[in-house]
Amino acid sequence: MKDNKETEDTANTLVENLKSMVREAEKLIAGSSDGSSLTERLHLDKGYEAATQKVSEAYNTAKQHTVKTAESTNAFVHEKPFTSIAIAVASGFITGLLVGYCGSAKKEPN
């Protein structure tokens, strides 16, 4: 749970940083006709580099979590194949019941 919270916080921070960078870029574009300053452009470049690094870190974190989950799922299936089959059958059965119930509930009676 802690890893999910940290990943969510990182994603939220990343989104806020990207929004900030887009606002700065819009200001820079709007002011480019009257000769925008070099410091604004350098500040924007630094923000872009920071955002790129954070996106890369978030991607790597998500990739690590995905690989870890896939490996643990694979190990469980190999250790307990019949339990895995039973879980899959039960999930499919329950999903089928829910889809059938929701489908019949939406139809108007004749």
C-alpha positions in Angstrom: 0.0 0.0 0.0 2.8 2.4 0.8 4.3 1.9 -2.7 0.9 2.7 -4.3 0.6 5.9 -2.2 4.1 7.0 -3.1 3.5 6.3 -6.8 0.2 8.3 -6.6 1.9 11.2 -4.9 4.7 11.1 -7.5 2.1 11.1 -10.3 0.2 14.0 -8.8 3.4 16.0 -8.3 4.3 15.2 -11.9 0.9 16.4 -13.2 1.2 19.7 -11.3 4.7 20.3 -12.6 3.6 19.6 -16.1 0.7 22.0 -15.8 3.0 24.6 -14.4 5.4 24.1 -17.3 2.6 24.4 -19.8 1.4 27.7 -18.2 5.0 29.0 -18.4 5.3 27.9 -22.0 2.0 29.7 -22.9 3.3 32.9 -21.3 6.6 32.5 -23.2 4.8 32.0 -26.5 2.5 34.9 -25.8 5.4 37.2 -25.0 7.7 36.0 -27.8 6.4 38.6 -30.2 7.7 41.4 -27.9 11.1 39.8 -27.4 11.0 37.3 -24.5 14.0 37.2 -22.3 16.7 34.6 -22.3 16.2 33.9 -18.6 12.6 32.9 -19.2 13.6 30.5 -21.9 16.3 29.0 -19.6 13.8 28.6 -16.8 11.4 26.8 -19.2 14.2 24.5 -20.4 15.1 23.6 -16.8 11.4 22.9 -16.1 11.3 20.7 -19.2 14.4 18.7 -18.1 12.9 18.3 -14.6 9.6 17.1 -16.0 11.3 14.7 -18.4 13.3 13.2 -15.5 10.2 12.8 -13.3 8.3 11.1 -16.2 11.2 8.8 -16.7 11.3 8.0 -12.9 7.5 7.4 -12.8 7.8 5.2 -15.9 10.6 3.1 -14.3 8.7 2.8 -11.0 5.5 1.6 -12.8 7.6 -0.8 -14.9 9.2 -2.3 -11.7 5.8 -2.7 -10.1 4.4 -4.4 -13.2 7.3 -6.8 -13.4 7.1 -7.6 -9.7 3.4 -8.3 -10.0 3.8 -10.4 -13.1 6.5 -12.5 -11.4 4.5 -13.0 -8.3 1.4 -14.0 -10.3 3.5 -16.4 -12.4 4.9 -18.0 -9.2 1.5 -18.4 -7.7 0.1 -20.0 -10.8 3.0 -22.5 -11.0 2.8 -23.3 -7.3 -1.0 -23.7 -7.1 -2.3 -24.4 -10.6 -5.7 -25.8 -9.5 -6.3 -22.9 -7.2 -5.6 -20.6 -10.1 -8.0 -22.4 -12.3 -10.7 -22.3 -9.7 -10.2 -18.6 -9.2 -10.4 -18.0 -12.9 -13.6 -20.1 -13.3 -15.3 -18.4 -10.3 -14.3 -15.0 -11.6 -15.7 -15.8 -15.1 -18.9 -17.2 -13.6 -19.5 -14.2 -11.4 -18.7 -11.8 -14.2 -21.2 -13.7 -16.5 -23.9 -13.5 -13.9 -23.4 -9.7 -13.4 -23.3 -9.1 -17.1 -26.5 -11.2 -17.6 -28.2 -9.5 -14.7 -27.3 -6.0 -15.9 -28.2 -6.8 -19.4 -31.6 -8.1 -18.4 -32.3 -5.2 -16.1 -31.8 -2.6 -18.9 -34.4 -4.2 -21.2 -37.9 -2.9 -20.9 -40.6 -5.4 -20.2 -43.0 -6.1 -23.0 
